[in-house]
């Protein structure tokens, strides 16, 4: 029993020693190791930290000087930092570097220097976040001192010294092609020849030729250069087609000529030819030739010419009028009849012809009447003969009946 009490005393003493050590470790540091007390409110504000050596920033010697301490009866504060857009170009470059300059106004970086890291900011850290310390004069109500955070406005490009006028937008390709067309249609039409063979007017196969100006290719290139299409007109071609109702045209497909190079000196005069045959049973209409240029650099075609020629039939030789043999067209002079005066011979012949016609008609009528009478006489004679035959036959039959009883 005694040894158990002794063991309990040893354990209790050990626990008490551990608690004493723990309490001793929770006490504060000795006075020589304690931090200095915070500065009094009347003490000057600590100077801002030195600006880091940033790329593009001013050296520490050129940093803004520390403002003087405020009088005792006023609140100590620092001067407000102007926004980048409110500063001149020199001040903004001295404080913020070239961060807020226009892209065109920034100096080109030297090739030997390495580009700054994107995570580094060329403006001062103390300008972004500064705590203002201040004190109120004795007797004035206590003012609530709050930390002020100066936030920067969104960056805006600095106004340039001389704004450059905006260059006019180039006209669309379709508008420039329309200007080219208006300048080329007149000269091309005046210098072109559209010849239709005379055989077509007579209904025979013939040839049709379209001849263009010798300087057509040069004109197209010059007008393209004037309208800003010189690059598109380096390579182009011209296409001609012939159409018309009532004709068989060979070749029926459009014909194309590739323009020679601009420095070619032996370029022939462009021309097109077709063989045309009129179709039988159809009235031939006019023939129409169309000319179109295609620039390789432009999607739209450039119509240059549209000519139309009517196919007129050849004039027929005038034939003398045929002499009429009618009686009313005979001019035999006049006959002087007593009581009637001068009567044309044609009138007398007409009267005689009329009398002859009347006589013929009367004779025909009389012949018809006599023929009808003869037919009637023959009919009556036939009827009489038939009647006599019937009577004879009846008498014979009656005589036969009388002879039978006597037998």
BELWO-V228690 format. One record per pair of residues at least 24 apart in sequence whose ideal C-beta (glycine too) atoms are under 7 Angstrom apart, sorted by the first residue. I is the first residue (numbers start at 1). GAP is how many residues later the second one is. Records with the same first field share a line. If there is no record, write none. Layout:
I: GAP + GAP
This chain:
41: 94
42: 93
44: 25
45: 31 + 88
48: 78
49: 77
51: 73
54: 66 + 68
55: 61 + 65 + 67
56: 41 + 42 + 60 + 66
57: 40 + 65
58: 36
62: 32
73: 64
75: 59 + 60 + 61
76: 57 + 58 + 59
77: 55 + 57
78: 52 + 54
81: 46 + 69
83: 69 + 70
84: 71
85: 71
89: 69
96: 26 + 27
97: 25 + 26
99: 24
100: 55 + 58
101: 57
102: 55 + 56 + 58
105: 55
170: 58
173: 125
174: 126
176: 51 + 52 + 53
177: 121 + 123 + 125
179: 48
180: 43 + 44 + 47 + 122
181: 121 + 122
183: 40
184: 35 + 36 + 39 + 120
185: 119
187: 32
188: 24 + 25 + 28 + 116 + 117
189: 116
192: 113 + 115
194: 95 + 113 + 115
196: 91 + 113 + 115
200: 76 + 78 + 111
201: 110 + 111 + 112 + 113
202: 112
203: 75
205: 70 + 71 + 72
206: 70
207: 66 + 68
208: 34 + 66 + 68 + 79
209: 62 + 64
210: 30 + 61 + 62 + 79
211: 58 + 60
212: 57 + 58 + 59
214: 55
216: 54
217: 42 + 43 + 50
220: 73
221: 41
229: 66 + 69
231: 66
232: 63 + 64 + 65 + 66
233: 62
235: 61
236: 57 + 58 + 59 + 60
237: 57
238: 32 + 53 + 55
239: 53 + 55
240: 32 + 49 + 50 + 51
241: 49
242: 32 + 45 + 47
243: 45
244: 41 + 42 + 43 + 44
245: 40
246: 32 + 33 + 36 + 37 + 38 + 39
247: 29 + 30 + 31 + 32 + 37
248: 29 + 31
249: 25 + 27
250: 24 + 25
284: 27
286: 24 + 25
287: 24
